[in-house]
Amino acid sequence: MKLLTKISFILLIPILFGLNACVKEEQYPRIPYIEYGGFATGRDVMGKDSIGEIRISYTDGDGNIGLFSWDTVEPMKYNYYLKFMQYYNKELVEVKPVDSSVTFNSRIPILTPKGRNKNIKGDITMTLELYFARLLLKTDTIAFEIYIKDRDLNKSNVIQTPMYIIKK
């Protein structure tokens, strides 16, 4: 009986390793790819939209999305680019802050996974202060264009969200 157990155990180990080798790792292109994931708003005590949350999904084959804390000058100052637009005179027009130093762009922190497989995918949710932005709006209908860049400065595809009516 002990001999049969030892033989079974010896045969089981190569089978388990063989099954593990059959598991395929997902492979993504080295250039980031994004998809629109949704938009939601939060209202203030007056019932007006004061914050907005935009969600995108991403994939990247070499996992180099995200900026280090010391990346503070162009071209590494931002890696999440957002164009805020409003529907005005039957077209989407970019909303530009009065102060040219203000931007809707943002920074994604380092997302590089540990280990050998650097393929990554996930969701990123960015929060916008609609409270201040709505002061610039001439209308209540908004949309966004978004793209990201990785540390090699590879630019993802550009996505445009559907139009949203906000309470301002």
C-alpha positions as a Python dict, from the first residue, in 0.01 Angstrom:
ca = {
    (1, 'M'): (0, 0, 0),
    (2, 'K'): (282, 240, 85),
    (3, 'L'): (448, 167, -248),
    (4, 'L'): (127, 251, -435),
    (5, 'T'): (98, 581, -246),
    (6, 'K'): (458, 673, -329),
    (7, 'I'): (409, 591, -698),
    (8, 'S'): (85, 790, -708),
    (9, 'F'): (255, 1088, -546),
    (10, 'I'): (552, 1068, -784),
    (11, 'L'): (315, 1062, -1085),
    (12, 'L'): (97, 1341, -946),
    (13, 'I'): (377, 1601, -923),
    (14, 'P'): (463, 1608, -1298),
    (15, 'I'): (94, 1618, -1386),
    (16, 'L'): (39, 1924, -1165),
    (17, 'F'): (342, 2103, -1310),
    (18, 'G'): (225, 2012, -1659),
    (19, 'L'): (-120, 2159, -1596),
    (20, 'N'): (34, 2477, -1455),
    (21, 'A'): (243, 2519, -1771),
    (22, 'C'): (-74, 2505, -1984),
    (23, 'V'): (-218, 2820, -1823),
    (24, 'K'): (-174, 3101, -2076),
    (25, 'E'): (-92, 3452, -1956),
    (26, 'E'): (-293, 3725, -2121),
    (27, 'Q'): (-88, 3934, -2359),
    (28, 'Y'): (-171, 4299, -2430),
    (29, 'P'): (-8, 4544, -2670),
    (30, 'R'): (271, 4761, -2525),
    (31, 'I'): (72, 5073, -2614),
    (32, 'P'): (-198, 5145, -2354),
    (33, 'Y'): (-558, 5090, -2459),
    (34, 'I'): (-856, 5245, -2282),
    (35, 'E'): (-1233, 5205, -2289),
    (36, 'Y'): (-1504, 5422, -2142),
    (37, 'G'): (-1644, 5277, -1820),
    (38, 'G'): (-1902, 5526, -1696),
    (39, 'F'): (-1975, 5865, -1542),
    (40, 'A'): (-2155, 5948, -1218),
    (41, 'T'): (-2217, 6270, -1030),
    (42, 'G'): (-2259, 6368, -668),
    (43, 'R'): (-2481, 6656, -565),
    (44, 'D'): (-2435, 6926, -304),
    (45, 'V'): (-2694, 7029, -44),
    (46, 'M'): (-2859, 7256, -302),
    (47, 'G'): (-2916, 6957, -534),
    (48, 'K'): (-2658, 7072, -792),
    (49, 'D'): (-2393, 6842, -934),
    (50, 'S'): (-2072, 6925, -748),
    (51, 'I'): (-1844, 6630, -830),
    (52, 'G'): (-1816, 6394, -1123),
    (53, 'E'): (-1646, 6058, -1143),
    (54, 'I'): (-1526, 5924, -1476),
    (55, 'R'): (-1424, 5560, -1499),
    (56, 'I'): (-1209, 5411, -1773),
    (57, 'S'): (-1076, 5059, -1820),
    (58, 'Y'): (-719, 5009, -1937),
    (59, 'T'): (-481, 4740, -2061),
    (60, 'D'): (-105, 4765, -2111),
    (61, 'G'): (139, 4494, -2217),
    (62, 'D'): (449, 4620, -2038),
    (63, 'G'): (284, 4758, -1724),
    (64, 'N'): (452, 5096, -1737),
    (65, 'I'): (148, 5307, -1662),
    (66, 'G'): (194, 5555, -1380),
    (67, 'L'): (423, 5836, -1278),
    (68, 'F'): (680, 5847, -1003),
    (69, 'S'): (650, 6128, -746),
    (70, 'W'): (958, 6299, -895),
    (71, 'D'): (804, 6311, -1245),
    (72, 'T'): (690, 6671, -1227),
    (73, 'V'): (794, 6839, -1553),
    (74, 'E'): (678, 6792, -1910),
    (75, 'P'): (651, 6554, -2077),
    (76, 'M'): (606, 6354, -1754),
    (77, 'K'): (397, 6604, -1557),
    (78, 'Y'): (64, 6438, -1644),
    (79, 'N'): (-32, 6101, -1784),
    (80, 'Y'): (-414, 6123, -1777),
    (81, 'Y'): (-539, 6380, -2025),
    (82, 'L'): (-894, 6506, -2008),
    (83, 'K'): (-1058, 6756, -2236),
    (84, 'F'): (-1371, 6895, -2071),
    (85, 'M'): (-1633, 6993, -2329),
    (86, 'Q'): (-1977, 7149, -2335),
    (87, 'Y'): (-2248, 7124, -2597),
    (88, 'Y'): (-2294, 7482, -2712),
    (89, 'N'): (-2439, 7618, -3039),
    (90, 'K'): (-2502, 7261, -3158),
    (91, 'E'): (-2139, 7148, -3121),
    (92, 'L'): (-1900, 7026, -2854),
    (93, 'V'): (-1667, 7308, -2749),
    (94, 'E'): (-1373, 7273, -2510),
    (95, 'V'): (-1417, 7436, -2169),
    (96, 'K'): (-1097, 7625, -2091),
    (97, 'P'): (-1027, 7757, -1741),
    (98, 'V'): (-971, 8132, -1711),
    (99, 'D'): (-630, 8068, -1553),
    (100, 'S'): (-408, 7894, -1809),
    (101, 'S'): (-213, 7720, -1530),
    (102, 'V'): (-528, 7526, -1432),
    (103, 'T'): (-585, 7198, -1613),
    (104, 'F'): (-825, 6905, -1609),
    (105, 'N'): (-533, 6667, -1665),
    (106, 'S'): (-421, 6443, -1383),
    (107, 'R'): (-161, 6193, -1265),
    (108, 'I'): (-198, 5817, -1243),
    (109, 'P'): (30, 5663, -979),
    (110, 'I'): (262, 5372, -1057),
    (111, 'L'): (61, 5062, -1152),
    (112, 'T'): (349, 4832, -1253),
    (113, 'P'): (294, 4485, -1108),
    (114, 'K'): (564, 4290, -928),
    (115, 'G'): (689, 3972, -1087),
    (116, 'R'): (772, 3856, -1436),
    (117, 'N'): (436, 3914, -1606),
    (118, 'K'): (394, 4290, -1657),
    (119, 'N'): (61, 4272, -1843),
    (120, 'I'): (-191, 4482, -1659),
    (121, 'K'): (-557, 4566, -1685),
    (122, 'G'): (-794, 4744, -1455),
    (123, 'D'): (-1011, 5048, -1398),
    (124, 'I'): (-921, 5406, -1317),
    (125, 'T'): (-1174, 5645, -1165),
    (126, 'M'): (-1097, 6016, -1169),
    (127, 'T'): (-1290, 6273, -971),
    (128, 'L'): (-1370, 6618, -1113),
    (129, 'E'): (-1472, 6921, -914),
    (130, 'L'): (-1786, 7014, -1108),
    (131, 'Y'): (-1862, 7278, -849),
    (132, 'F'): (-1592, 7505, -993),
    (133, 'A'): (-1620, 7386, -1353),
    (134, 'R'): (-1991, 7461, -1377),
    (135, 'L'): (-1910, 7832, -1328),
    (136, 'L'): (-1741, 7818, -1670),
    (137, 'L'): (-2029, 7641, -1841),
    (138, 'K'): (-2276, 7821, -2067),
    (139, 'T'): (-2491, 7509, -2090),
    (140, 'D'): (-2581, 7204, -1883),
    (141, 'T'): (-2464, 6943, -2136),
    (142, 'I'): (-2108, 6815, -2107),
    (143, 'A'): (-1880, 6545, -2248),
    (144, 'F'): (-1515, 6446, -2218),
    (145, 'E'): (-1228, 6330, -2436),
    (146, 'I'): (-971, 6116, -2255),
    (147, 'Y'): (-641, 5947, -2329),
    (148, 'I'): (-346, 5829, -2120),
    (149, 'K'): (28, 5797, -2173),
    (150, 'D'): (269, 5543, -2030),
    (151, 'R'): (624, 5615, -1909),
    (152, 'D'): (759, 5551, -2260),
    (153, 'L'): (523, 5831, -2372),
    (154, 'N'): (311, 5589, -2574),
    (155, 'K'): (-28, 5753, -2620),
    (156, 'S'): (-339, 5539, -2584),
    (157, 'N'): (-640, 5563, -2807),
    (158, 'V'): (-863, 5868, -2749),
    (159, 'I'): (-1214, 5804, -2621),
    (160, 'Q'): (-1506, 6042, -2615),
    (161, 'T'): (-1780, 5996, -2359),
    (162, 'P'): (-2147, 6032, -2430),
    (163, 'M'): (-2299, 6372, -2351),
    (164, 'Y'): (-2440, 6424, -2002),
    (165, 'I'): (-2685, 6675, -1866),
    (166, 'I'): (-2575, 6803, -1528),
    (167, 'K'): (-2772, 7002, -1275),
    (168, 'K'): (-2592, 7334, -1236),
}
